[in-house]
Amino acid sequence: MTETRPKAPVTDAPAADIRPTAPRRLLVALIVTELMITFALATPIVATLGLKVQEIAPDRKEQVLATVMAVGSIAALLLNPVFGHLSDRTTGRFGRRRPWIAGGLVVGLPAGAVMATAHSTTQLVLGWLLAQAAYNAALAALSAVIADRVPPAQQATMSGLFGAAGFAGIVPGLVLVGTIPGNTTALFLIPAAIGALGAVLAWLLLREPAVPGGAGRAGKAVNLRSVLGSLLFDPRTSPAFTVVWCQRFLLQFANALIGAYGLYFLMARLDMSVSEAAALVSATGLVSLAGNVLAAAVFGRVASRTGAYRALVVGSGTLMTRPW
């Protein structure tokens, strides 16, 4: 006697896509929080630090600005992976990332106040160091949320949107600089205050489950050796990471030079006043950012669909080096 098994019903309907997707609320929260962090951090880089240095040390503004920017860049280079390491090992009822994101954005407000009231190079450097520490803590944890909570199939698209948000976050700063170039106090405090509001948004929307001690990397001991180890990697075992790190370093280095000295270049080469140069920096920045946002959003999606990451990176780098 043979056993008869029922056959599955035949249907012409396509199979349902059961791949997991990240909640839309999470994606929106990531993008908006990145916008607020970039607004708070990039506005000083674009023009505000240059305007403040012009007030403090007009006769040696290039040297003073170079000192301030160099100290801040070194701090960002060292502190970003350290804060990422610490957030990896954070435990508690509020999760691993949310305390660092919200805490960094809140601390950015007093950092803005220190820079806004600076009357010396030392005070400006201290304020910028505090700002770099605060916002890099937030950035390190926020970037890790993509790896933690966005499924692999969406990560390239989300990274593109995240990058677009980083570029778009500079827009309010450029508009602000073009509107009130002579009010450096407001130019420091308004972005820092918006960043502090971002802390509230991140706390409400980037909820994550509690992390008990001993859960994966979280809960592991943090000591000097582990912190220093977070700053190092072996290019031989991580060649792709090494290439991406170097590419991003060189790109950010070039952008920082243009952003830091663009204001002074226009004042010297075109004989502009501070307000005229700030207005032109604002206008040209808005035009270039429109292209950056569009390219980041579009090609992030292209990379996600095709997997042609190397071709896109090499192609974009080649375009940037052409003497147009």
FISEVO-39364 format. One line per 8 residues: for each residue y negated, z negated, x of C-alpha. Coordinates in pm, 1 decimal. Example, Ala and Ser with C-alpha at 12.3 -4.5 7.8 and 13.67 -1.06 7.14 Angstrom:
<zanus>
450.0:-780.0:1230.0 ~ 106.0:-714.0:1367.0
</zanus>
This chain:
<zanus>
0.0:0.0:0.0 ~ -325.2:108.8:150.9 ~ -653.5:-79.5:122.0 ~ -936.3:109.1:-35.4 ~ -1284.2:16.8:86.5 ~ -1595.0:105.3:-109.3 ~ -1807.2:371.5:51.5 ~ -2172.0:313.3:122.4
-2394.5:490.9:-128.0 ~ -2531.7:824.7:-8.9 ~ -2908.2:849.8:-17.1 ~ -3163.4:1096.7:109.6 ~ -3420.8:822.7:177.3 ~ -3502.6:764.6:545.6 ~ -3389.1:443.3:706.2 ~ -3646.5:167.8:690.0
-3832.7:88.2:1010.0 ~ -3730.6:-267.8:1080.7 ~ -3907.0:-301.2:1413.8 ~ -4117.9:-618.5:1419.5 ~ -4492.7:-580.8:1408.6 ~ -4764.8:-830.0:1489.3 ~ -4962.7:-971.5:1195.6 ~ -5288.2:-786.8:1134.1
-5476.5:-1116.3:1143.1 ~ -5357.2:-1171.5:1499.6 ~ -5464.5:-824.0:1611.2 ~ -5809.0:-862.3:1455.7 ~ -5851.3:-1207.4:1610.0 ~ -5759.6:-1076.9:1955.7 ~ -6010.3:-791.3:1935.3 ~ -6297.9:-997.1:1794.1
-6244.0:-1283.1:2040.4 ~ -6241.1:-1034.9:2329.4 ~ -6568.9:-890.7:2197.1 ~ -6731.1:-1234.2:2200.2 ~ -6604.7:-1325.3:2547.4 ~ -6725.6:-995.2:2690.7 ~ -7065.8:-1033.4:2526.0 ~ -7107.4:-1377.5:2682.0
-6975.7:-1283.3:3027.0 ~ -7100.6:-927.4:3071.2 ~ -7462.0:-970.8:2958.6 ~ -7555.7:-1166.0:3276.2 ~ -7378.9:-905.2:3490.4 ~ -7547.8:-610.0:3321.4 ~ -7904.9:-733.7:3363.6 ~ -7976.5:-1100.0:3293.0
-7886.6:-1231.6:3638.0 ~ -8098.5:-958.7:3794.2 ~ -8393.4:-1047.9:3571.3 ~ -8356.1:-1419.0:3651.5 ~ -8337.4:-1354.2:4025.9 ~ -8651.2:-1141.4:3992.9 ~ -8824.5:-1453.5:3857.0 ~ -8683.6:-1698.4:4112.9
-8701.4:-1494.6:4434.2 ~ -8889.4:-1166.5:4383.8 ~ -8939.3:-1109.8:4759.4 ~ -8567.6:-1126.7:4843.6 ~ -8408.6:-1045.0:4511.5 ~ -8142.2:-810.1:4653.3 ~ -8003.3:-1073.3:4891.8 ~ -8011.8:-1353.1:4634.1
-7844.0:-1140.2:4367.2 ~ -7576.5:-1037.7:4617.2 ~ -7507.2:-1406.1:4690.1 ~ -7485.6:-1500.8:4322.6 ~ -7261.2:-1205.7:4234.3 ~ -7034.7:-1253.5:4536.8 ~ -6976.6:-1622.7:4462.9 ~ -6903.7:-1545.2:4098.3
-6665.8:-1260.0:4185.2 ~ -6465.8:-1472.8:4427.9 ~ -6445.1:-1748.6:4167.0 ~ -6318.9:-1503.8:3904.0 ~ -6063.1:-1358.7:4145.6 ~ -5918.7:-1702.3:4222.8 ~ -5957.7:-1881.2:3891.3 ~ -5820.0:-1620.5:3650.9
-5458.9:-1641.9:3776.1 ~ -5488.0:-2019.3:3816.1 ~ -5586.8:-2061.8:3451.7 ~ -5313.5:-1819.8:3349.5 ~ -5065.0:-2033.5:3544.1 ~ -5191.7:-2349.8:3376.7 ~ -5176.5:-2200.7:3027.4 ~ -4816.9:-2086.8:3092.5
-4725.0:-2450.5:3149.4 ~ -4932.2:-2608.0:2875.0 ~ -4746.2:-2800.0:2605.9 ~ -4858.9:-2973.3:2291.4 ~ -4912.3:-2939.6:1919.4 ~ -5178.9:-2668.4:1957.3 ~ -4967.7:-2429.1:2163.2 ~ -5015.4:-2286.6:2510.7
-5305.4:-2043.8:2478.8 ~ -5539.1:-2164.5:2205.8 ~ -5674.9:-2474.4:2386.8 ~ -5772.0:-2266.0:2690.8 ~ -5933.8:-1988.7:2486.9 ~ -6139.2:-2221.2:2268.8 ~ -6215.2:-2464.8:2551.1 ~ -6338.0:-2191.3:2783.6
-6569.5:-2045.8:2519.9 ~ -6717.3:-2387.3:2442.2 ~ -6782.4:-2467.7:2809.9 ~ -6961.0:-2133.9:2844.1 ~ -7251.5:-2270.4:2639.9 ~ -7363.9:-2540.6:2887.6 ~ -7309.1:-2286.4:3167.1 ~ -7557.4:-2056.8:2992.7
-7802.8:-2343.9:2961.0 ~ -7780.1:-2419.0:3334.8 ~ -7857.8:-2056.0:3421.0 ~ -8133.3:-2026.8:3158.8 ~ -8320.7:-2324.0:3304.2 ~ -8258.1:-2238.6:3669.8 ~ -8554.0:-2268.7:3904.3 ~ -8359.1:-2225.3:4227.2
-8082.7:-2011.2:4370.5 ~ -7855.0:-2313.3:4396.7 ~ -7885.2:-2394.4:4026.5 ~ -7827.1:-2032.2:3930.4 ~ -7515.8:-2012.9:4149.9 ~ -7376.7:-2335.3:4000.2 ~ -7437.5:-2212.2:3647.7 ~ -7271.5:-1877.6:3719.2
-6974.1:-2053.0:3880.4 ~ -6930.9:-2266.8:3569.1 ~ -6958.5:-1958.2:3347.1 ~ -6696.8:-1771.1:3550.5 ~ -6460.3:-2067.9:3531.6 ~ -6509.1:-2107.4:3156.5 ~ -6475.8:-1744.6:3054.4 ~ -6191.6:-1667.8:3294.2
-5994.9:-1956.0:3144.2 ~ -6044.1:-1796.8:2803.0 ~ -5970.3:-1443.4:2925.4 ~ -5651.8:-1538.8:3108.7 ~ -5507.2:-1712.6:2803.8 ~ -5624.6:-1444.0:2559.8 ~ -5465.2:-1162.7:2761.3 ~ -5137.9:-1355.5:2768.7
-5132.6:-1365.3:2387.4 ~ -5056.9:-991.1:2388.4 ~ -4744.0:-1042.8:2596.2 ~ -4648.3:-1354.5:2398.0 ~ -4693.6:-1237.0:2041.4 ~ -4735.0:-858.4:2024.2 ~ -4402.8:-666.2:2011.1 ~ -4338.2:-421.5:2299.3
-4374.9:-117.6:2072.4 ~ -4734.9:-219.3:1995.7 ~ -4842.3:-353.9:2332.7 ~ -4983.6:-32.4:2481.7 ~ -5181.4:41.7:2164.7 ~ -5304.4:-316.5:2152.1 ~ -5399.4:-306.0:2519.7 ~ -5605.1:6.7:2452.2
-5784.3:-157.8:2161.6 ~ -5828.5:-470.7:2371.2 ~ -5985.6:-263.6:2647.8 ~ -6209.1:-87.4:2396.8 ~ -6322.2:-426.2:2266.4 ~ -6403.8:-528.1:2623.8 ~ -6631.9:-226.7:2661.0 ~ -6780.2:-266.7:2313.2
-6861.4:-630.0:2385.1 ~ -7122.9:-512.0:2634.6 ~ -7315.8:-327.7:2360.4 ~ -7484.5:-634.8:2204.9 ~ -7591.7:-747.8:2550.7 ~ -7748.9:-410.2:2626.6 ~ -7930.7:-411.2:2293.1 ~ -8051.1:-765.8:2356.8
-8176.5:-681.0:2704.6 ~ -8361.6:-376.2:2572.8 ~ -8518.0:-581.1:2292.2 ~ -8637.3:-893.1:2478.4 ~ -8629.6:-812.0:2851.6 ~ -8896.3:-1072.5:2931.6 ~ -8720.5:-1369.1:2770.6 ~ -8448.8:-1461.2:3017.2
-8389.7:-1798.9:2849.8 ~ -8284.7:-1630.1:2525.5 ~ -8087.7:-1367.2:2715.7 ~ -7868.8:-1641.9:2862.7 ~ -7844.7:-1871.0:2560.0 ~ -7779.0:-1621.2:2278.0 ~ -7462.3:-1468.0:2431.2 ~ -7334.9:-1814.7:2529.4
-7393.2:-1941.8:2174.3 ~ -7208.3:-1641.9:2026.3 ~ -6924.4:-1713.0:2266.3 ~ -6911.0:-2073.1:2144.4 ~ -6881.6:-1942.9:1787.2 ~ -6588.8:-1736.2:1912.8 ~ -6416.7:-2063.4:1998.9 ~ -6415.6:-2154.0:1630.3
-6274.5:-1813.5:1538.9 ~ -6002.6:-1837.6:1803.2 ~ -5908.2:-2188.2:1693.4 ~ -5871.1:-2083.3:1330.3 ~ -5702.6:-1743.2:1370.3 ~ -5500.2:-1764.1:1692.4 ~ -5271.3:-2036.2:1565.2 ~ -4942.4:-2073.0:1747.3
-4647.8:-2306.6:1712.7 ~ -4639.4:-2637.1:1897.6 ~ -4480.9:-2617.4:2242.5 ~ -4260.2:-2914.8:2329.0 ~ -4216.6:-3015.2:2690.8 ~ -3944.9:-2819.3:2870.6 ~ -3976.5:-2505.6:2654.4 ~ -3933.0:-2220.3:2905.0
-4202.6:-2225.3:3170.3 ~ -4409.1:-2459.1:2954.8 ~ -4366.5:-2818.4:3053.5 ~ -4288.3:-2744.1:3417.5 ~ -4467.3:-2957.7:3670.9 ~ -4805.0:-2836.3:3790.0 ~ -4886.9:-2917.3:4150.4 ~ -5081.1:-2771.0:4439.4
-4786.2:-2559.2:4551.2 ~ -4733.2:-2407.2:4207.4 ~ -5105.7:-2336.1:4167.6 ~ -5133.8:-2168.6:4508.1 ~ -4816.7:-1975.7:4434.7 ~ -4977.4:-1832.8:4122.5 ~ -5231.6:-1655.6:4344.9 ~ -4965.0:-1472.4:4545.2
-4725.0:-1189.8:4473.1 ~ -4496.9:-971.3:4683.5 ~ -4591.2:-599.7:4673.2 ~ -4236.0:-510.3:4777.4 ~ -4079.6:-664.5:4469.1 ~ -4366.5:-580.4:4232.2 ~ -4488.0:-233.4:4332.4 ~ -4611.1:-131.7:3986.0
-4807.4:-454.7:3945.1 ~ -4957.0:-407.1:4292.4 ~ -5077.5:-55.5:4214.3 ~ -5229.6:-161.4:3882.1 ~ -5395.9:-465.1:4040.8 ~ -5552.3:-254.4:4317.1 ~ -5666.4:9.9:4070.4 ~ -5834.6:-245.7:3847.1
-5990.7:-422.1:4145.8 ~ -6149.9:-103.6:4278.4 ~ -6265.8:3.6:3931.6 ~ -6426.5:-331.3:3858.2 ~ -6582.8:-339.0:4204.8 ~ -6751.5:-4.2:4143.3 ~ -6866.8:-104.1:3795.7 ~ -7004.5:-434.9:3923.7
-7211.3:-262.8:4193.3 ~ -7363.8:-23.2:3942.5 ~ -7427.9:-296.2:3688.3 ~ -7575.0:-543.3:3935.4 ~ -7812.2:-311.5:4118.2 ~ -7887.1:-49.7:3853.3 ~ -8193.8:-244.1:3739.9 ~ -8339.1:-271.9:4090.1
-8254.8:93.0:4166.9 ~ -8456.5:214.2:3869.7 ~ -8748.2:-12.8:3959.6 ~ -8755.9:112.9:4320.0 ~ -8664.7:480.2:4279.8 ~ -8852.1:556.7:3957.2 ~ -9133.6:304.3:4009.2 ~ -9061.9:132.9:3676.7
-9168.6:-210.0:3559.7 ~ -8906.6:-473.1:3485.1 ~ -8927.3:-413.0:3109.3 ~ -8913.1:-32.3:3147.1 ~ -8610.3:-49.4:3378.0 ~ -8433.6:-295.7:3146.9 ~ -8491.8:-64.4:2850.2 ~ -8349.7:234.5:3040.4
-8047.8:32.9:3156.5 ~ -7990.0:-58.5:2792.7 ~ -8016.1:301.5:2668.6 ~ -7795.8:459.2:2936.1 ~ -7544.0:178.4:2905.1 ~ -7507.0:238.0:2532.3 ~ -7440.4:608.7:2586.9 ~ -7173.5:547.7:2850.8
-7011.4:269.2:2651.0 ~ -6964.8:495.5:2351.1 ~ -6744.5:717.2:2566.8 ~ -6563.7:418.2:2717.3 ~ -6475.6:268.9:2380.3 ~ -6354.9:599.9:2241.7 ~ -6146.1:678.4:2549.6 ~ -5989.6:330.7:2565.0
-5888.7:339.2:2197.6 ~ -5759.0:698.3:2198.1 ~ -5573.0:699.3:2528.3 ~ -5422.7:357.1:2469.5 ~ -5254.0:507.0:2166.8 ~ -5156.4:820.7:2360.3 ~ -4998.9:606.3:2632.3 ~ -4812.2:401.9:2373.0
-4665.8:713.7:2210.8 ~ -4585.9:917.7:2523.0 ~ -4527.5:659.0:2796.2 ~ -4728.4:877.3:3037.9 ~ -4904.1:582.5:3199.1 ~ -4906.3:718.4:3553.8 ~ -5045.8:1057.7:3455.6 ~ -5326.8:898.7:3254.6
-5424.1:655.3:3532.4 ~ -5422.3:925.0:3802.5 ~ -5602.9:1174.3:3581.5 ~ -5880.2:933.9:3484.3 ~ -5927.0:821.6:3844.0 ~ -5957.1:1183.6:3957.5 ~ -6222.6:1253.0:3694.1 ~ -6426.9:952.0:3808.6
-6436.5:1071.9:4169.5 ~ -6566.4:1421.4:4091.7 ~ -6933.0:1477.1:4191.9 ~ -7056.8:1586.1:3851.2
</zanus>
